[in-house]
Amino acid sequence: MESDSGLLMHFNEKHKSEKGNLNINEIKKSSISSRTLLIIISIMACCGVPLIIITLSSIGIFGFLGSQTTGFQSTYKITNVTVGEVAPNIPITLTNGTSITLDNLRGRPVVLWFITTWCPSCQDSESILAYDGYLKQLYAKGAVLVTVELYNDLGNNGPSISNFASQYGGNLVQNKSWLLYGTSSLNATYSYDPKEYLEIYYVINSNGIITNTSYTGLVNNINSVLQEV
């Protein structure tokens, strides 16, 4: 097996240049400013619109905007993801339809690998992990590898996460309790991959603490990951 520095280093250039199309950092709720609303209400008053209609309209519009703003803040709030801190507890919908959280995996080291299923380097990495013996080494270390499709595949069309696993990992990744495949919510993607890297992984120890992370490719760094878990 090759060293970290020599293994698929061509992936690095791909990850530097390729990005998804989800534009997470640009997600915004459209809204009308208070100043604009006051202008509209003034025009309505000048045009002879009855006061009661103006009042009800104002209450309705401001109430709607208030609920929208609150919803935006609670739905898309960024959770701090930092090496040395507890990994934010996120739900993951597995391929069998069940849902788990990171807290369910406490007690074992976890490699949390976020991917896009359409990314060629992610596809190659899955095959290398399966067929070059790295998965067996993770198993021997008692680790759990959780491969998670980033929300909506970062806005591009790719195979489902289950097809990704079977197509590129084959029978070697089927029906193993320490190899989990699932999908990510928008919140989890927003927190763990705010810059929309096509893949990014986190090493989490048995106490749930993040010990390492990188977007340069899991396979590129697999030997150091194996030493760490």
Secondary structure by P-SEA (a helix, b strand, c coil): cccccccccaaaaaaaccccccccccbbbbbbcaaaaaaaaaaaaaacccaaaaaaaaaaaaaaaaaaaaaaaaaccccccccccccccccccccccccccccccccbbbbbbbbbcccaaaaaaaaaacccaaaaaaaaabbbbbbbccccccccccccaaaaaaaccccccccccccccccccaaaaaacccccccbbbbbbcccccccccccccccccaaaaaacc
